[in-house]
Amino acid sequence: MIVKEEFLNKIKNSFELNIYEAKIWTALLSRGISTAGELSDISGVPRSRSYDVLESLERKSYIIMKLGKPIKYLAVEPSEIINRIRKNVKYDTERKLKTLEDIKTTDLFGELNLLHKQGISFIEPASLSGSLKGRNNIYDHLDSLLRNAEKSVVIVTTAKGLIRKNEALKKTLRKLKAKGVNIRIAAPVTKESSYAAESLAEVADVRNTKRVNARFAVVDNKNLLFMVMNDEDVHSAYDVGIWAETPFFASAIEGLFNVVWEKLEPMGEAVKKIKVTA
């Protein structure tokens, strides 16, 4: 049986198997039932390794060993494998989340917080800054800044950024709105981003802008996070953000933003124009 390497790699990555496991499992799926020797010949996995690989697949419930001589193996239906993986992932996730929640109530967590606060007290204000690489890391840090917001949040982004923020940050922004935090978002409201704009309008004041070509966030006039490149020109893995806790500069940026904000088109008007021309 000849199987393309690309197909095997997809199986390996999707089902978290090594290459030998992917080859043996694929071979068994094509036969339904087979011996270790036959599977070794079909898959190209050395016989010296095939028994170890079959034992590993059996532990993972990908195959069933049929008793008798010679020993044969049955393939488990792929849909059943996916159901089992989903069940295991859900169980592991719930268990880990519970463990993390339980840690918050322990003395250990209190001591860790105390260490952090004591460490922060020794840091010069100018040192509270850093570079973040990769959009996932940037969004994780932005979400952390937002969760600690007490008074105000300003977000300026692109049309694509507006869509991403609706997906990644709306839950956090909803909690901030419930706390009474003033949230303002400025971004191009296009046909593609109009749904995200309407969705975020439930938790923030959203306005259409083509005048401000930037990507940044200001939290409580204190924390500033800005991206150094246009998201049209960079892959998400190589996106770079700069964060700084700098009340002086952050308040200056928000002050400039306030001048522009009053001139921006309300989201509702921008969406109406899009719907009329659609």
Phi, psi and omega in degrees: 000125180257119180240132181296144181300323179299319179295317179296321179295323177296317178297315182300314183285321184288324185252009177055052177246157170277174188295324178293319178297319179298319180293313181295315182296318178298318179297318181291323177300323182286339181255334182084310177214139184194164176269168179298319181296316179297318180295324178297316180294319183290316188275338184084008176279131181306141181301327181296340180254341189299322181292319177298318181294317179296322178296320178295316179296326178293319178298325181277359179069028177274336181221165178235133178274126180267124182291147180136181178233127354288159178294132177238164184233141178252142178273136175277141182301133182307320180297326178290323177300315181297319178299319180292318179297316179301316180298316181292319179297316179298316180296313181297319180296313180297321180294317180292320178297320178295320178299317180295319178295321180295326181299326182300336183266001184266163175296328180302314181296320178299320179292322178296317178297320179297317178300318181296315181296320179294321179294318180299325183295340180268355185272135174293142180308322181292344181275348181279073181202164179182169179253138181240126181248133180096132185297326178298317178295321180298314181292325176299318181289320178298317179299321178296317178298317181295319182298337179262005181293142181239332185234308189213151176221130174238128177232126174240128185209182178268176177298316178293323178296326178296318178297315181297318183291328175298321181284321189264333191240355187299320180300315179293318180296326178297319178294323179295319179299319179296332178278351180091014179286135179279117184242125178234134181230129177240128180197158175295123177265103182249179177301321182287325185261000185297323179297316179297322180297315179295322180294314181289338178296343177289338184236355185207164172273111184251133179228152183274133178220135169240001184270333183251108180258085185204167176223105178203166176220140176236127183241122177057031180055026186226311181261130180238128175231121179226147179265140189269351182229157173289133183291349174284340188252001186221141174290147184303327181291339183249008176296146183231131176239148177243126179245141175210138171268098188215087182307322182297307183287320181298317179292329177293316178297316180293326177298317177294321179297321182299325179297320182281325187306316184295339182265357183280149181285130177302147183304317183302318180293320180295319181292321178300318180297320180295317181292327179291321183275349183289000000 
